[in-house]
Amino acid sequence: MEAQTNGVMPKPIKRVVQPPSYPTTSLEFLQSIKTHTNEALLSATKIKIIVVGAGLGGLATSCALARRGHDVTCFEQAERLGEVGAGIQMPPNSARLLLKWGLGEYLDERVVEPTCITFRRWQNGAELSRTALVPDHRQKFGAPYYVVHRAHFHDSLHQLALKLGAKVKIASRVIEYDPETPSITLANGEVHYADLIVAADGINSIARETVTGARTDSRNTGFAAYRATIDVEKIKADPEIAWIVEEAKINLWVGDGRHVMTYPIASGESFNLVLSHPLSGTAKKQSPSEVLEEMRLNFEGWDSRLIKLMSLIHTTMKWPLCNLPSISTYVHSASKMIILGDGAHAMLPYMSQGAAMAVEDGAALAEALHLASSPEDIPEALRIWNAVRWQRGCQMQEASSLNGILWHFKDGPEQEARDAAMRLGSFGKDMPNGDGIPGDTVKLNGDPNQWNDRETSQWCFGYDTEEAVRRYHSLQTLAKL
């Protein structure tokens, strides 16, 4: 018979399982039952914050700060909000945060959840490696791996930011920062003051030199990408290529200095292609037809099915791919102004983590400020945020650049060794690579497919930036005892 108190059943004790301090995976099963909620504890120290830039990073940061109760105003120079481009990936390390904040209300009907990522040989599309995403990523990392149209992602973030109480002002171009006051000056002469300025103004940031005290220009990586979309119904109409849209997948052809990544977006109605290639030396402005012709020449001789897909592209955009060297700090010395997102750590898109890093930046900032018990603690909170995010940003830049090497080997010993290791990691044995060249069977602990590599994937997708801030804060507190 169960115990009663005055005829009333006692309430069950809620047990909270704290993450162990020792290495263990015994609690990994709990990831599969985590629920995403928008509940957030309001910060004890509420401050007035200006966010400059209403791109994906600026809006995500506005959401993270507003849900903690801060007074947030986001200034955007564009006359109207919108995102240029097509598809973007939303990996678990950012999806976990965004869904917790409530983004699913606006995004769920617009995303696609691919079942896997498949690496393919450039010449014939033979399968080299496969990364299972469904249900693996939800089980391992507590969140899905989504792909989505950039415009849908941006619109959803804008709606959530407004719902959470952030104000978004368009046609408000910032021309000057005062990190000491702190304040911003707009092109129309208006001056706006706050307790903290957050610059999320992109790779060509005018805030970066103000924050670091030194000019750091973006650098050309030697690569560019064609971006395009195709109506899925046109692909379905051709029996030779219809297979590629029968199931939602990310496909990645890799070859000498080039790769092509494809996946469905817009609830599966549109097909996204990103074709990375060496940037040509010409600076001549090209017509749309010249860009299309150049795209086709760049991938001449590749998998015939891929060539047929490319024949359905009638317009494309060519984007030079740039990144930044590691900058010295993300926080101004006066501790009243910071920089985040691409303005702080722009990277090649080869880990599909650029936007995710900006989301993590915003989440970590909100968590660091939440740990401040008074306004006097804010400089220390920003110091902790900078230490956590600087290391993460630099390492993700490095991982992204490494894929630019791993994916682009020309045919030869390195390519053969890579392909053999990929097949071994995915299929447990070294399979023929599809063109009659068997690789040597070798036993490796790692995997050149970084999405499959055990340590890299856990570091990338299992990372919890809020927990990283709390852990760093705790260590700093212990060090002072």
N, C-alpha and C positions, 0 to 999 in steps of 0.2 A: 504494500500500500504506500502511495506516495505521500510525503509529508505535506501538511497543510498548516496554515497560520490563520487562526480565526475563520476557518472555512474558506479562505482565499488561497488559491494556488500561488506559491511564490514565483516571481519572475526568474527565468533562467539567467544565469550569469553569462554575459557575453565575453568570450575569451578572445583576446587579440593576439595573434601570432606575430611576434617580432622577428625580423630577419636575423638569423644567427650571425655571430661574428666570425665563425669558422667556415671554411669552404665546404659547402654541401649543396646537393640538388634535391634534398628530401622534400622540400616544400614546393617544387616546381609544379606539382599537380594543382596547386591553388590558382595558378595563372588562368586555368580554363574556366573558373567560376567567378572571376572578378567581374563586377558590374561597373559600367561607366556612369558617373553621376556628376552633376554640375554643382554639387554642394561644395562650398569653400568657406573656410574660416576667415572672417574679416581681419585685416591687419590692425594691430593695436596702434601703429603709427601710420595715419593716413596722410598722404601728401599730394600736392598738386604736381602733375607730371605732364610734360609736353612730349609727344612722339612726333618726329618729323619723318614723313613718308608713309603713305597708306598703301604700300604694296603688301605682299603676303606676310613679310616679316613685321612690318609696322602694325598691321591689323591684328596679327596674332599676339604681338606684345601688348597692344591695347586691350585685347580680351583678357590676357593673363593678369594685367594690372587692375582692370576695372572690376573683375570678379572678386578681387581682394578688398574692394572698397575705396580705391584711390580715385582722385579726381583727374580723369584722363582726357586730354584733347589731342587729336591726331591731325596734323596739318599736311595737306597734299597739294603739290603744285599743279597737277592736271586739272583741266576744266571739268572733267567728269571721270568717275572711277571706272576702272576696267583693266584687264590684263591682256598683254600682247603674247601670242604664242598659242600652243595647243595643249598637248598632254603633259602631265606632271605626276610623279610618283609620291605616294604618301606612306612611308614605311612605318613599322610599328612603333619606333621610338618617338615619332611625332604624333601618329594616329592615337596612341594611348593618351596623350595629353589633350589633344583636340576633342576627342570624344568625351573625356572627363569634363571638359569645359562646356559641353552641350552642343558641339558643332553638328552632331548627327541629325539633329532636328532639321537642319537646312541642307545637309549634304547626302544623307543616306540614299535618296532616290536618284542621285546623280553620279555616284561612284560605280566602279567596276572592281571586283575582287578577283584577280587572276589566280588560277589554280597552281601555276608554276612559272619559273623562269627557265627557258631552254636556250643553251648556247649551241650554235650551229657553225659548221665549217663554211667559210665564205664561198667556196667553189661549187658545192652541191647541196648545202643545207643539212649534211649529216649531223646527227645529234652528238654533241661532245659532252654535255653536262646538263643536269637538271636539278633545280632547286624547288622542292615542294613548298608551296605557300599556304595551301588549304588542306587540312586544318592546322598544319604545323606551326605557322607563325602565331596564331591565336593561342595555341597550347604552350608554346615555348616562351613567347614574349608578351602575352596578355593583351594583344591587339592585332587587328588585321593588317594586311599589306594591300593598300588600295592604289588604283590609278584613276585619274580624274582630269577633266578639262580645266586648264588654269583659270578660265573665266568663271566656271562654276565654283571652284575652290575660293576664289577671291570674293565673289558675291556672297558666298556662305559666311566667310569670315566677317565681311562688312555687316551683314545682318546680325550676327552674333555680337559683334562689338557694340552695336547700337542697343541691342537688347540688354547687355550687361551694364549699360550706362555710359559708355565712352562717347565722346563727341567727335565727329569727323568733319573737318572743314576743307573743302576743295578750293581750287583756284587760289591757293595760298603758298606762293613760292618763297622759300626762305633764302635770303641772300647773305645773312650774317648771323653768327653765333657769338654770344657773350657767355663763356663758361663760368665766369666768376659770379655774376649776378644771381642766377643765370637767366638768360633771356634769348629770344630769337627776334630778328627783324625781317619783316616780309618785304616783298618787292613794292608793295603799295605804301610802305613807310610805317605800317603798324608795328609796334613792339609788344611782345607778349612775354609775360614773366611766369616762372614756375619754381618749384623747389628742386626739380630734376628735369634735365633735358635728355631725351633718348633719341639719338640720330639713327634712323633706319632708312637712310636715303640712297642706298644702293652702291654698286661697285664704283660709280663715279662720284662718290660722296664729297661734298665740300666741307663736311664736318671732320673728316679723318685727320687733316693736318692740324686743325684746332685741338683735337683730343691728344694726338701724339706729339705735337710740336715739330713734326718733320713731314715733308711731303713724301707720300708714297703713292705712286701711280700704278694703275692696273697694268698688267703685262700680257702681251700676246703669247699664247701658248704654242702657236704654230698650227693650231687646228681650227676648223670651222664646222658648222653643222647646218645641213638643210633640214627644215622642219615642214611637215605637210600632214594633211589629213585626207582620208578617202571615205566616201559613203560606203558603209558596210554592205549595203544591198548590191553595189556594183561588184564587190568581191565575191559575194555569194553566187552571182550570175555566171561566174567562170569556174567550171569544174576543176581546172588545174590548180587554182589557188583558194578555192572555197574552204579547204581544210583549215586554213589559218584563222578563220573566224567561227569555226564550229564549236570551239571551246575558248573561254577567255584565258589567254596566256600571254606572257611576255616572251617574245622571241628575239634572240640576239645573234646575228651573224658577225663573226670576227675574222679579220684578215689583215693583210699587210698595210699598216698605217690607217686602217679604216674599220668601221663597224656600222651596223644598221640595227637599231632597236625598234620593235613594233609592239603595239598593244591597243586594245579597244578602249574607248573613252565615251563620255556622254551617254551613260546607261547602256553601252554596247551599240549605239547607233552610228558611231564614227570610229575610224581606224587611224591611229596615230603612228607616224613614222619619224624617226630621228636618224639622219645619215651623217655620221662624223667622218671627216676626211682632212687631209693636209690642206692648210690654207694656201691658196695660190698667191704668187708674188704680185699679181696685177692689182693696182688700186683703181683701175678704170671702172666707172659705174656701168653696171650690166643691166640690160633689159630683162624683163621676166622670161622671155624665150631663151635668152642666152644663159640665164641661171639654170633653167630646166635642162638645156643641152649639156652644160658643164656637169650637172648632177649625174646625168646618164653616162657621160664619159668617165667620171670618177669610179663608177661601179661596173664598167664594161668587163664581161667575162665572169661575173659573179653568178650565183645560183639562178638558173633560168626562171624559177618561180618568183624570186625576188625582183628580177628584171621585169616580169609581167606586172607585178604589183606597182612598180615604179612607173609603168606605162599609164597607169590610171591617175597619176599625179598631174594636174593641169596648172597648178601654181604652187610655188614654194618660197620660203623665206630662207636666206642664208645669214647665219649668225656667226661672227668670229667668236671663238671661245677664249675668254680671258680669265685670269685669276690674280690673286694678290700674293706678294711675299708676306711672311709673317710680320705683323706690326708689333711694336714694343708693348703696347697696352691698349685696352679697350676703354679705359677710364681716365678722364682728365685729372690732373693733379689737384684741382680744387674739389674734387669729389661731388660735383654737381652736374656733370655731363658725361654721357657714355656713348659708345657707338656699337652697333650690333648688326647681325645679318651680313649681307654681301659687302657692305662698307667696311666690315672688320675682317672677314675671312672668306672672300669670294674664292670659289674653287671650281675645278672642272666638274662637269655634271656626271662623271663616270661612276660615282657611287650613288647617284640619285639622292643626295643628302643636302643639297644647297638650301632649299626651303625648310627642310627638317631642322637644320642647324639654327635657322632664324627662330623657328618655333621654340626650340630648346632654349635659346638665348632669352626669349621673353618669359618663358616659364621659370627659368632659373632666377631671373631678376625679381619676379614677383615673390618667389620663395625666399630669396635673400632679404628683401625688404620686409617680408612678413616676420622674419626673425629679429628685426630691429624693435626694441622695446621703447625707444624714444628717438626723436630727431637726431640726437647726438650720436646714435648708433649707425646712422646711415652711411657715413664714410667707411666704417668697418664692413657693413653689409656689401657695399660696392667692391671693396677689396676682396672679399670672399667670392663674390660673383665673378670678378675678373680672373681670379686664380683658377676657378673651376672651368670657366668658358674658354679662356685663352688656350689651355692645354687641349681641350676637346676640339676647338676650332682648328688648331694647328695640325692635330693628328688626322682629322678628317680631310683636310687639304692634302695631306701626304697619302692617305689611302686612295683618294680620288685620282691623284696623279699616277699612282702605281697601276691602277687599272688601265690607264692610258698606255702603259708599257706592256702589261700582260696580255691585253686584247689585240695588240697590233703587231705581234711578231710576224715577220715574213716567213714563208715556208722554209723550213730548215730544222736543224737540231733543237733549237729552243722551242719552236712551235710544236714539234713532234713530242718533246718531253712534256710540254704544257698540256697538250691534248691527252696524252696517256695518263697524266696525273688527274686531269679533270674526269676522264672516264672511270678511273679507278675510284675516285671519291664519290661519284654518283651511282655507279653500277656495281661496285665491288670487284670489278675485274677490268682489264684493259681490252676493250672491244676494238675491232677494226674501225678505222676512222672514216670509212665510206668510200675511199678511193684506192683501196687495195694495199695501203701501207699500214701494216700492223705496228703498234708501238711496243716497246719492251715493258713487260709487266714488272712494276716496282712497287714496293710498299712504302707509302709516305704517310706521315701524320697530318700534314697540311693539305690544302687544296687551293690551286691557283684561281678557282672560282671563289672570290672572297665572300659571296653570299652563302656558300656552302662551308667554307672554312670554319671550323668549330669556334676557335677563339675570336676570329674577326667578326663573325655574325653575332656572337654574344655581346661583344664590345659595342658593336654598331647598333643592333636592334634591341638588345636587352637593357641598354643604358637608360637609367632613370635620372634625369638632370636635377629634379627636385630633391631626390634622395642624396645625390652627390653634394648638393649645397648643404643639406642638413648634416651630412657626415663631416664635411670640411669644417663647418661651424662647431660641431661637437669636439673635433680634434683640437681646434684653436682654443676652445674653452678649457679643455683638459690641460693644454700646454701652459695655460696661465695659472693653474692651481699650484 
